[in-house]
Structures are given as structure tokens and as C-alpha cells.
Amino acid sequence: MGLWIFLGIVVVAIYSVISIYNKLVTLRNRFKNAFAQIDVQLKRRYDLIPNLVETAKGYMAHESQTLEAVIAARNSAQAATQKVAGNPADGQAMQQMAAAEAGLNGALGRLFALSEAYPDLKANQNMMQLTEEITTTENKIAFARQAFNDAVMTYNTALEIFPNNFVAGFGSFQPGTLLESTESPEEKKAVKVSFQ
């Protein structure tokens, strides 16, 4: 009788370990898939940027430094994103991507700010369409980043709770890295609007 009880306990323990391991694999794959969704939207944005720059070139010929900075920032962000896509759990690569994306956002911001000084460019149908597509893509990226961070948080929490933490240690599961903003505290401050 004691042997059956012992075997029952062993079977339950093995089943529990297998179940926990499979759950951790599922959660890890979920956050990798969530990054793949970010990657899809980033690629769309990267594809739109050269068209935006080409449209602006005709109007902003003497602003070539700004246009070149946008393309350089795009190429840097694209390379960083490709590195992360290979392993979304690589925290260092994720930080490099976030920094490159912040640089690209800054360069695009400068381009859009300069375009305000060119009424013909602002009225250009291609420019308006590209600006709208980039805005829509940025919104999709924001939602995809939120979904990614939610998936990483769920995965990381599952890694830390008992008894999952023992299985995670034996299975070499590494925590995921959240995709955080690289903006400085000054950049995060709300813009003051005055109607006086």
C-alpha cells in the first residue's frame, strides 16, 4: 500500500513539473509572438520613411542634413530591431533598440517640425497621406508594445512564483525585458498649452 502511495506522489510530482515547464514555454512563446507583432508594425514604418523623405526632398532641398539624419536613424533602428527579433529575451539588444527608436522618433519629430515651415509641402497630397499612414502605424506600434509588455509581465511573474521558480531554474528560462521608454524626464513632461 505504501508503495502505491509513493508512486502516486511521484507521478503527481512529475506531472506538475511537466505542466509548469509547458506553461512557461507557452508564456515565453507568447511574449516572443507579441514582439513579432511590434516587428511587423516597425517594418511598415521603416518602409514608409524613405517615401516620406523623398516627398520632402523636393520642398526641403536645403534641409538635407535633417533628411539624412532621418534616414540614418531609420537604418540604425531597423538594424537594432532585427537584432532583437532574433531573441526578444536579450535585454541588452532590447535597450539598444529602444534607444535607436527614440533617436528615430526625434529625427522624425524634427522633420515634421521643419515641414511646418513649408506650406506647399504640408499641402502635398503624398505628404499628407504618408503622415497619416505613419501616425496610424505609430498608434499600432503603441498598442503592440503594450501587448508585448503585458505578455512579458505575465511570463516574468510566472517565472518568479513558487514552485515555477524551481522549474524555471532547471529549464534555463530567462526573464523577458520590458520595452520601456528611453525618453529623459524632461521629454516625458506634459506640454503646457496656453490660450492667452
N, C-alpha and C positions, 0 to 999 in steps of 0.2 A: 504493500500500500504506500509506504514511504517513497519507494522508487517512482511510482506513478505521479505522486505529488511533485517530486523533484523534477521529473521530466516535463511535467506541465508548466512548472515555473520557468524552466529553461526555454521551452517553446514560446511562452509568452514574452520572455525577455528578448529572444531572437526576433520575434515578430515586431516587437516595439522598436528595436534598433533599426530594422529594415524599414519600418514605417516612417520613423523620424528621418532616416537618410533620404528616402524617396521624397519626403516633404521638403527637405532642404534643397534637393536637386530641382524640384518643381519651382520653388521660390527663386532660386538663383536664375533659372531659365526665364522666369517671368521678368526679372529686372533686366536681363540681357535683351529680351524682346522689347521691353519698354525703351531701352536705349536705341534699338533698331528703328523705332518709330521716330525718335528725335533725329536720327541719322537721315531718314527719308526726307524730313522737312528741311534739314540743313542743306542737303544736296540740292533741293529745289531752290533754296535761297541762293546757294552758290552759283547755280545756273542762271538765275535772274540778274545777278550783279554785273556780269560783263555786258549784258544788253543795256542795263541802266547807264553804265559808264559810256558806252558807245553813243547812246542817245544824248547824254550830257556833253560829250566831247564837241559836238558841233556848236554848242552855245557857249561853252566854258573853255575855249581854247587856251586862254592864258591862265587857267586854273589846273594845268596839267599835273602839278605836284599833288594836289588833292586827289585827282583821278588815279594817279599812280599809287598813292597811299591806299586807296580803296582796294585796288587790285592786289597789292602786296598783302594787305590784311586778309583779304579773301583767301589767297593762296596759303597763307600761314594757318588760318582757321581750318581750311579744308584738310591740310596735312595733319594737323592735330586731331581732327575728328576721325580721320582714317586710322590713326594710331589707337585711339580709344575704341573704335569699332572692333578691332581685333581682340580686345579684352576690356570690356566695360568695368571690370573689377579693379583695374590698375589705377590706384588713387593718384599717382604722380601724373600719369597721362591725362586723367580727368581734370586735374588742376591746370595743366598746360593748355588743354582745350578750352577751359573756362576763361583763361587769360587771353587766349587768341580770339575767342568770341567777343570778349569785352573790347579788344582792340579793333575788331571789325565793326562792332556797333558804334564805337567812337568815330571811326573813319566814315561810316555811312551817315552818322549824325552831322558831321562836318560837311559832307557832300549835300545833304538835304538843306542845311542852313545856308550854304552858298547858293544853292539853286533858287532860293527865295529872292536873290538879287537879280535874277534873270526872268522877267515876266514872260518872255517868249518860250523859255524852257518850261516854266510852270504850266503854260497853256498847251504845250505839246501833247498830243493825244497819246503817243507812245510813253512819254514820261509819266503822264497821269495813270495810265494802265499799269506800268511797271511799279510805280509807287503803291498802287492799290494791291497788286499781287504780292509785293514784299510785305506790306502791312498785314495782309491776310496770312501769309506764311509765318510771320513773326508771332501772330496770335496762336497759330497751330503749334509752333515750337514751344511757346509758353505752356500750353496745355500738355504737350508731350513731356516737357521737363517735370511738370507737376506729377504726372502719372509715373515717370521714372523714379522720382524721389519717393513717392508713395510705395512703389514696389521695392526699392532699396530699403526703406524703413521697415517694411514688413519682413523682408529677408533678414536684415540685421537683428531685429527683435527675435526672430525665430532662432538665430544663432546663439543668442545670449541666454535664453530661458533654459531652465533645468527641465529635463535631462538632455535637451538638444545640444547644449554646450559640450557635453562629453562626446556625442556622436560627431559634432562639427569638428572637434579637435582631432579625432581619429580619421575623419574623412577629408582633412585638409581644406575645409571650407574657409575662405577668407571673407571678411566683411566687405560689403559694397561701399562705394564712395558716393555721397550725395553730390549732386550737381548744384553748387552754390554760386551765388553772385560774387563777382570779383570787384564790384564797384567799391570805391572808397566811401567812408561815411559821408563825405561832402556830396558825392554823387547820389547817394540814397535819400538825401533830404528832399522833401516835397518842394516843388516850385511855388514861389509866392506869386500870386496874381493880384494885381491892384487895378481897380477901375477908376482911379482918381485922376 
